Amino acid sequence: MSTTTRSAGSAESPRGGYDAENRLPPAERGATVIPARVVARIAARVASTALHRLTRLPPAHAALTASGARATTYDGTAQLALSVDLPYPTDIAATCGQLQREVAERVAQLTGLDISEVMLTVRRLVVAGRSARVR
């Protein structure tokens, strides 16, 4: 008489767990799909954090508004479009280039998507020490 012990992770488990001996290839296991609006929100948060770090302004700086973002995703890649306010004076080209690189790297790291493009629009320049313009 033999006895068989079932672990919680075996395919024979009543809980339908993972079977380490009969692994399915990754293509047959399925995929996680991240909606474009979620990628856009992640990109906006990453851009805001990176911008405040790059410009050395506190995140609560009243004059810099939160980044606007759009994302388009297709087949494991994403294209991002960001709009930001930059403090004045600043090296616009260097700040934008660094911001694009950091957003692409961090969003790719967080989502697992390949970031093919980060298009950056500077909405306005905000003079340091002044409050935000009211319309």
C-alpha positions in Angstrom: 0.0 0.0 0.0 1.5 3.3 -1.0 0.5 6.8 0.1 0.7 9.9 -2.0 1.1 13.3 -0.5 -0.4 16.2 -2.4 1.2 19.6 -2.0 -0.8 22.8 -2.3 1.1 23.6 -5.4 0.5 20.5 -7.4 -1.8 20.2 -10.4 -3.7 17.5 -8.6 -4.4 19.9 -5.7 -8.1 20.7 -5.3 -7.1 24.4 -5.2 -5.8 24.2 -8.8 -2.3 25.3 -7.9 0.9 25.4 -9.8 2.5 22.1 -11.1 6.2 22.5 -11.1 6.8 19.3 -13.0 4.4 20.1 -15.9 5.2 23.8 -16.7 3.4 25.4 -19.6 5.5 27.4 -22.0 5.1 31.2 -21.4 3.1 31.6 -24.6 0.4 29.2 -23.3 0.1 30.7 -19.8 -1.5 34.0 -21.0 -0.5 37.6 -20.7 -1.1 40.6 -18.5 -2.5 43.5 -20.4 -2.0 47.0 -19.1 -4.5 49.5 -20.4 -3.1 52.6 -22.1 -4.8 54.9 -19.5 -2.9 53.1 -16.8 0.4 53.5 -18.6 -0.4 57.2 -19.1 -1.0 57.6 -15.3 2.2 55.8 -14.5 4.1 58.0 -17.0 2.5 61.2 -15.5 3.6 60.2 -12.0 7.1 59.2 -13.1 7.5 62.5 -15.0 6.3 64.6 -12.1 8.7 62.9 -9.7 11.6 63.1 -12.1 10.9 66.7 -13.0 10.9 67.8 -9.4 14.1 65.9 -8.8 15.8 67.3 -11.9 14.9 70.9 -11.1 15.5 70.5 -7.4 12.1 71.9 -6.5 9.9 70.4 -3.9 7.0 68.2 -5.2 4.5 70.6 -3.6 5.9 73.6 -5.5 2.7 75.5 -6.3 3.8 76.9 -9.7 4.5 73.6 -11.4 1.3 71.7 -12.3 1.1 68.0 -12.6 2.2 66.5 -15.9 -0.4 65.6 -18.5 0.1 62.3 -20.3 -1.3 60.2 -23.1 -0.2 56.7 -24.0 -0.8 54.4 -27.0 0.0 50.7 -26.5 0.2 47.9 -29.0 1.8 44.5 -29.0 4.1 45.0 -26.0 5.2 48.5 -26.9 4.1 52.0 -25.8 4.3 55.5 -27.1 4.0 58.3 -24.6 3.1 61.9 -25.0 3.8 64.2 -22.0 3.1 67.9 -21.4 5.0 69.6 -18.6 5.7 73.0 -17.0 9.4 73.8 -16.5 10.9 76.3 -14.1 12.6 79.3 -15.5 15.6 79.7 -15.7 16.6 76.2 -16.7 18.5 74.4 -19.4 15.4 73.4 -21.4 17.1 71.0 -23.8 19.1 69.1 -21.2 16.1 68.9 -18.8 13.8 67.6 -21.5 16.3 65.0 -22.7 17.0 63.7 -19.2 13.2 63.7 -18.5 12.5 61.7 -21.6 15.2 59.1 -20.8 14.1 58.7 -17.2 10.4 58.4 -18.0 11.2 55.8 -20.7 13.4 53.7 -18.4 11.1 53.8 -15.4 7.8 53.2 -17.2 9.4 50.3 -19.0 10.7 48.9 -15.7 7.3 49.3 -14.0 5.1 48.0 -16.9 7.3 45.6 -18.8 6.5 47.4 -22.0 9.1 48.6 -24.6 8.8 52.4 -24.8 9.4 53.3 -28.4 8.8 57.1 -28.1 8.4 59.8 -25.4 7.1 62.9 -27.0 7.5 65.9 -24.6 5.7 69.2 -24.9 6.6 72.2 -22.7 3.3 73.9 -21.8 4.9 76.9 -20.2 7.9 78.2 -18.3 7.3 79.2 -14.7 9.5 81.9 -13.2 11.0 80.6 -9.9 9.5 82.3 -6.9 6.2 83.3 -8.5 2.9 81.7 -8.0 1.0 80.0 -10.8 -0.7 82.2 -13.4 -4.5 82.4 -12.9 -6.6 82.6 -16.0 
